[in-house]
Each structure stands twice: as C-alpha cells, then as structure tokens.
C-alpha cells in the first residue's frame, strides 16, 4: 500500500498471480478509504508485470463492486479467492488461402503477455494447412517480427506465401529497321519544321542493295506458374513464324533472322517480311506528264493535279498536294502536303479518290473519298470526306493533342479516334464502326436456322422410329429401321457440331463488339452521329473527352482517360 494525501489507495499488494501464472487477480480485502474505478485498476495493471495481460471486463467490474461495498460496509462477507482481472494469452495464428489460390495470409493475434509467435510455430501451422508452395522465408521472418512488436491482442494479416502467375510466351516479333514514307516525310514535318527536300524524295526514301530491312525476334517459351496450394498453372508458348523474303530481299547468310535488300528501291512491309519495289520517280503528275500506271512504287516530288490517274503495285509517295484524280495502290499511299478535293456539281460525287490496299497517310484531307484496306491516319484535319478504313481511322498528331474530324462519313472496323469530333456549328458528322458485325450476324443467323431445321428433322425421325417400333416385329423392315437410325445419328452429330459453331460465332461476335471504340480525346460536339454494330446514338450536347464503347450489349459513354 501507498499513501497519497493520507488516503490508502490500490497498490501492487492487492495484485496476485494465479499458480499457473495465467491470471492476474485482485485481492478483496478492507483497507481502502476512497472508492476505486476501472481506471484505477488499469493503472495498477500497467504499473505491474502484467501490463501485457488482457483485461477481463467482467472480473474488473466484480472487483470494483466488492471493494467499494467493503468501503461502505466493512463487515460485508469477503470472497474466498482473489478476483481474476486480467488473463494471459499466447500468440495465435490462422492461415487463410485467398480464393484465387495465388496467395496465403497469416492472421496473427499478438500475445497478451504470453508466448510470442515463433518461426517454428508459424512454419508448423503452414505445414498443417493446404499451403504447399510459394512459402517465402523473408515473409515468415517479417510476420514473426511484426507480431512480436505489435500491441497486445492486435490482429495482424500478413502474407506468408505467394503463388506465381503463368507467363505466356511472346509470338514472333518482326522489327522493321527502315522508315516508312509516312514516318520519313510526315513526322519530321512536326518535329523538324518540314525540313524534307521534296525535290529529292527518291534518294531520301529508297534503300540501297544490302541495306538491313527487318529483324526477326523468335517466339519465346511460356513459363508455367503455380498456386500456393501446389496447382500448376500452364503457360502458352509463343507462336513461331518464319520471316518471308519478299521480292527484292534475301535472308542474310550470316544471320537467318536478318532480312536484307537485294536491290535498290522502295521498301514495303509485308505480313511477315518485306519487299523492295522498283521505283519510278517523277516531278509531277499532270496533263503534261500523263497518267501513271506502274508495276512497282511511285514517288512524286510535286503535286497530282485534277483528273489524273495513278495505279501502282507498290507504295505511292506524294511530296506535294493531291488536288483531284484517282490514285490506286496495292501498298500504302502517303501524301505530304494534303488532299484537296471537291464534289461534282452534277452528281455530288467526289472528284478525288484514293484507294490503297495498305494504309493511307496525309497531313490533311477535305472533300475526298479515301478507302484503305488497313489504317487511315490524317495528321491535322479530315473534313467532309468519305473515309473507309479496314482497321483504324485516326486524325491527330502522335499524342492526340491536335486533330479535327468533322463532317462526312467515317467508317472503320475497330477504332475512330481524334482530339475533336464534329464542330461547334453542329455539322453532321457520321461515324461508323462496323467491324464485320453484320456479316458475322448473318452467319450466326444462318447457323441458328440450320440448327432449327436439324431439330425439326430429328423430331420427325424420332416419331418415325416410335411408329416403326410399335409395329409387330414381323412387319418391321430391318433395313428401313437401320437407315432411319443412321440418319438420326448423323443429325445428332450435326446438331452437336452446330451448337459448337454457334457458341464460337457468339463468342466471336462479342469479342468483335468489345474491340469497337470511338474516342474524342478533347471534345465531341452535337451533330456527331455514332453507329457501332447495331447501336445508334446522336450527340445532343457537347462532351469533353469521351469514349464510346459497347459493354454488355449496350452502347456506353464514359469519360476518356488515356493509358498511362
């Protein structure tokens, strides 16, 4: 006991440990001259060797009641034993495996004055669980240390095992080692203020014999993974593809993954390789020089004037303007200064038409018909054109900060993207992402129709079989019965195949729609009409950065956030 201002208060003398040291108990004896509270007992525990024990709320309340009763009634009966007010607990641990089986967590309750959690104890718990792989010694050490330093009774959730995701191999990658005409004469326009000598495009864009064109990076092997429960996660190996030496190229004898030019000319990328086209270079395509039809690539230093026709089997590169006419290429068409067309006053048809099996690139385009088997990319402005791309249609610089698509009809299979779609003047601007949707839908419908026909035939065959089987055995024709059974088996097999084809068609259709995107990185104005698969939407209010996409068979508009 100690005295504070002459008043006897709780001291360590009132505190006893049970024989097994599991409990801290309070003696119930007379001697106090002032009522005690829960804080007095908490202070007593903190000042003792039992400071880490877990306080027992009910025991503390009982001790306070008994001691305060003795204060007012010293003759009250006393309990035979001290009252437990705190209890010691060893640290405990529970192992939890996450639903995906890719990680496991130790749920540790820190000790209440008892034994700390040990590495051996944690490892034993792991061995007794379903965890069999991915246990990491540093994680165990960190968990044990954290539990030791934690406040008594704290519940800790700490990782102790980590699975490994499977890593699929990469498909063969083909690295082009030379610039395309678009890279050479359009991008420098942004970066170098147009310092490209258009009078000497032939020298700038062509390669010499022996030039390195492309490098093949072989496919890589996949690395299997595992779960913490020991399940192996298989990995797909990358698809390996050979490099194809197109016309005017050859594989290096010293390096079979390196493609070289066998002759001078204009390089053109193919699916799994390149070719080098013979090149025709002209200053201008106009009435004086005549139409150009050439088996190879064409480089025009100047302009293509109205009414002229160009047809080539290779790329077409134009250093000046296209002011009209018809340009057809089996490769890519690149126009440095832009496409300036107009419509016929009589028929409203475009008098400027570019048709490329590959891509179309230009600084800008207006009042023209553009058709490309692959991408269409316009750097600054695409206005009042009919544009149809077999893949993506983009208007804008490399960062999609500047670029404007307005008016006309723009069609693509996967993506239409520009900083600004439409105009504040509410110009009608039609954007279509079709992606072969209607063709796929027709195929799906044809499969459904055939499935229905097959089901009806099976029903008829089943009825016929039942009628035959109901006949007396001497009146049945065994050959007829066998023939019907054979046809029924064939129809069942066809029905099963149709189910598989229908499921695959539906999956392909969903995948197709999931890949459709229309994006304005800055603004989309009223007057923009969006058509994606069978969905239609008309923009009635101005939007900031906006993304049109199909999710769960609904056309959704969400704020556009560029990938970081």
Secondary structure, 3 states (H helix, E strand, C coil): CEEECCEEECCHHHEEECCCCCEEEECCCCCCCCCCCHHHHHHHHHCCCCCCCEECHHHHHHHHHHHHHHHHCCCCCCCCCCEEEEECECCEEEEEECCCCCEEEEEEECCEECCCCCHHHHHHHHHCCCCCCCECHHHHHHHHHHHHHCCCCCEEEEEEEECECCECCCCCEEEECCCCHHHHHHHHHHHCCCCCCHHHHHHHHCECCCCEEEEEECCCCCECEECCCCCEECCCCCCCCCCEECCCEEECCCCCCEEEECCCEEEEECCCEEEEECEEEECCECCCCCCEEECCEEEECCCECCCCEEEECCCEEECCEECCEEEEECCCEEECCEEECCECCCCCCECEEEEECCCEEEEEEECCEEEECCCEEEEEEEECCEEEECCEEEECCCCCCCCEEECCEEEECCEEEEEEECCCCCCCEEEEECCCHHHHHHHHHHHHHHHHHHHHHHHHHHHHHHHHHHCCHHHCCHHHHHHHHHHHHHHHHHHHHHHHHHHHHHHHHHHHHHCCEEEEEEEECCCEEEEECCEEEECCCCECCEEEEEECCEEEEEECCCCC
